[in-house]
């Protein structure tokens, strides 16, 4: 059985975690496969949006490292930090750095690195049964996978600390109120809504979306002068694309724009 399902439909790369019996706890092999698929999406002009979702009742119950290459080796000082850098952080970074818009379609429980996988996506759709859990404190652990970076930027430091200090489950409706989720839909409408959003993005000006994603992701880590300079550079780069020229032409000609993703 393939533990990561992958299809490309109408310009959308669908990446589906497929270990429903383990609530899609992500293995080393799954992580490497998803990182590779995200890199391929960035490089492939035919792919213009990405959806990350899962089979079964859970979106991702966290990390399952039992099958990883480091599992059998005796641990020495430095191993844990290296494992986090090359594992969880690299995994979440691959989502944030993907040059195409990434939608999380959260079908169930998203815990630990699974929650951070969703929060790293550009847009988050959640079924009514979805839950988000900062499970680390329950195991006496520090959050990894960029959680302490992502959460304060999404909901502020106080609420981030509340979730991380107590490790309580947050339902889909509450997560939306907090700003962790864009939209909550009935379970039977999750795939349909994700498809509608992704295919709409796939019809958009792909390079402009990539540059917009980079600007927004960097905005909270820089000063105004740097942000303005980066914005100007992004505009300069984007104006060389066919889609920007098409956008201007369609406005002048009073017609619908037809973007190619180039």
C-alpha positions in Angstrom: 0.0 0.0 0.0 1.3 3.4 -0.9 1.7 5.5 2.2 1.5 8.7 0.2 -1.0 8.9 -2.6 -0.3 11.4 -5.4 -2.2 12.6 -8.4 -2.2 15.7 -10.6 -5.5 16.9 -11.8 -6.3 20.2 -13.6 -3.0 21.7 -12.6 -3.3 20.7 -8.9 -1.0 18.3 -7.1 -2.9 16.2 -4.6 -0.7 14.8 -1.8 -2.6 12.4 0.5 -1.2 10.8 3.6 -2.4 7.2 3.5 -1.8 5.4 6.8 -5.3 5.6 8.2 -4.7 2.7 10.6 -2.1 4.9 12.4 -4.1 8.1 12.1 -1.5 9.1 9.5 1.3 9.5 11.9 4.0 10.5 9.5 7.0 8.2 8.9 10.5 9.1 7.7 9.7 7.7 4.3 6.4 9.7 4.0 8.1 12.9 5.0 10.8 12.4 2.4 8.2 11.6 -0.3 6.2 14.7 0.6 9.3 17.0 0.6 10.2 15.6 -2.9 6.6 16.2 -4.2 6.6 19.7 -3.0 10.0 20.4 -4.6 8.6 18.9 -7.9 5.5 21.1 -7.6 7.8 24.2 -7.4 9.8 23.2 -10.5 6.9 21.9 -12.7 5.1 24.7 -14.6 2.2 22.4 -15.2 1.5 22.3 -11.4 0.0 25.5 -10.2 -1.5 24.6 -6.8 -1.1 21.9 -4.1 -3.5 20.2 -1.7 -2.3 18.2 1.3 -4.9 15.9 2.9 -5.3 12.4 4.3 -7.4 9.3 4.3 -9.4 8.0 7.2 -10.3 9.7 10.5 -7.1 11.6 11.1 -5.2 14.2 9.2 -1.8 13.5 10.9 -1.4 12.3 14.5 2.2 13.5 14.7 5.5 11.9 13.9 6.2 8.2 13.8 10.0 7.9 13.8 10.1 4.1 14.5 11.1 3.4 10.9 13.6 6.2 10.5 17.3 5.6 9.8 18.3 7.0 13.2 16.1 4.7 15.2 18.6 1.9 15.5 21.6 4.0 16.2 22.8 4.9 19.7 22.2 8.6 20.3 25.1 11.0 21.0 25.1 14.7 21.8 24.0 16.7 18.8 21.9 14.0 17.2 18.6 15.3 18.4 19.2 18.9 17.1 20.4 17.5 13.8 17.4 15.2 13.5 15.1 18.1 14.1 16.8 20.3 11.6 16.9 17.7 8.9 13.5 16.2 9.8 10.6 18.2 11.2 12.0 21.6 10.4 13.0 20.6 6.8 9.5 19.1 6.4 7.6 22.3 7.5 10.1 24.5 5.6 9.3 22.5 2.4 5.7 23.5 2.7 6.4 27.2 3.4 9.0 27.4 0.6 6.9 25.7 -2.0 6.5 28.1 -4.9 2.9 27.1 -5.5 0.0 27.9 -3.1 -0.5 25.0 -0.7 -4.0 24.2 0.8 -4.4 21.9 3.8 -7.6 19.9 3.7 -7.8 18.8 7.3 -10.1 15.8 7.6 -9.6 14.9 11.3 -7.2 15.1 14.1 -4.0 17.1 13.5 -1.6 16.7 16.4 2.0 17.8 16.9 3.9 18.0 13.6 0.5 17.2 12.0 -0.9 20.4 13.3 2.2 22.3 12.2 1.9 20.7 8.7 -1.5 22.3 8.4 -0.5 25.7 9.9 2.4 25.9 7.5 0.1 25.7 4.5 -1.1 28.9 2.8 -4.8 28.2 3.3 -6.4 25.8 5.8 -9.8 24.1 5.2 -11.1 21.9 8.0 -13.9 19.5 8.3 -16.3 20.0 11.3 -14.7 16.9 12.9 -11.1 18.3 12.7 -9.2 18.9 15.9 -5.8 20.6 16.4 -3.6 19.5 19.4 -0.2 20.9 20.5 0.5 17.5 21.9 4.2 18.0 22.9 3.6 19.1 26.5 1.6 15.9 27.1 4.9 14.0 26.4 7.2 16.4 28.3 8.6 17.7 25.0 9.3 21.0 23.4 7.3 21.8 20.3 9.2 21.1 17.0 8.5 21.6 13.3 8.4 25.3 13.7 5.4 25.4 16.0 6.8 28.2 18.2 7.5 30.2 15.0 4.2 29.6 13.3 1.7 29.9 16.1 2.6 33.3 17.5 2.4 34.7 14.0 -1.0 33.3 13.4 -2.7 33.9 16.8 -0.3 35.9 18.9 2.0 34.9 21.7 -0.5 34.6 24.6 -2.9 32.2 22.7 0.1 30.3 21.3 1.4 29.7 24.8 -2.0 28.6 26.0 -2.2 26.0 23.4 1.4 24.8 23.9 1.4 25.0 27.7 -1.8 23.0 28.2 -1.9 20.8 25.1 -5.7 20.9 24.9 -7.6 19.9 21.8 -9.0 22.8 19.8 -12.1 22.0 17.6 -12.5 23.2 14.1 -14.9 26.0 14.9 -12.7 27.4 17.7 -9.6 27.1 15.5 -11.4 29.2 12.9 -12.3 31.8 15.5 -8.6 31.9 16.5 -7.4 32.4 13.0 -5.8 29.0 12.5 -8.3 27.9 9.9 -9.8 29.8 6.9 -13.0 27.8 6.6 -14.8 25.0 8.3 -17.1 22.7 6.1 -19.0 19.5 6.6 -16.9 16.4 6.2 -18.7 15.5 3.0 -17.8 18.9 1.5 -14.1 19.0 2.4 -12.7 17.5 -0.8 -15.1 19.4 -3.0 -14.2 22.7 -1.4 -10.5 22.0 -1.5 -10.9 21.1 -5.2 -12.8 24.4 -5.9 -10.2 26.5 -4.1 -7.2 24.7 -5.6 -8.5 24.8 -9.2 -9.3 28.5 -8.8 -5.7 29.1 -7.7 -4.5 26.9 -10.5 -6.2 29.3 -13.0 -4.5 32.3 -11.4 -1.2 34.1 -12.1 1.1 31.5 -10.7 4.3 33.5 -10.4 2.5 36.5 -8.9 1.0 34.1 -6.3 4.5 32.7 -5.6 6.0 36.1 -5.1 3.0 37.2 -2.9 3.5 34.1 -0.8 7.2 35.0 -0.3 6.4 38.6 0.6 3.7 37.7 3.2 5.8 34.9 4.8 8.7 37.2 5.2 6.7 40.2 6.3 6.8 39.6 10.1 10.6 38.9 10.1 11.8 42.1 8.6 11.7 45.9 9.0 9.6 48.2 6.8 12.5 49.4 4.6 13.6 45.8 3.8 9.9 44.8 3.2 9.4 47.7 0.8 12.6 47.0 -1.1 11.7 43.3 -1.4 8.2 44.3 -2.6 9.7 46.5 -5.3 12.0 43.7 -6.5 9.0 41.3 -6.6 7.1 43.7 -8.7 10.1 44.1 -11.0 10.4 40.3 -11.4 6.7 39.8 -11.9 6.3 42.4 -14.6 8.6 40.2 -16.8 6.1 37.3 -16.8 3.5 36.6 -19.5 0.8 36.5 -16.9 1.4 40.1 -15.8 1.4 41.2 -19.4 -1.9 39.3 -19.9 -3.4 40.8 -16.8 -2.7 44.4 -18.0 -3.9 43.6 -21.5 -7.1 42.0 -20.3 -7.9 45.1 -18.2 -7.2 47.4 -21.2 -9.3 45.2 -23.5 -12.1 44.7 -20.9 -12.0 40.9 -21.0 -11.4 38.1 -18.7 -7.7 37.3 -18.1 -6.4 34.0 -19.3 -3.4 33.1 -17.2 -0.9 30.4 -18.2 1.2 30.2 -15.0 4.2 31.7 -16.8 
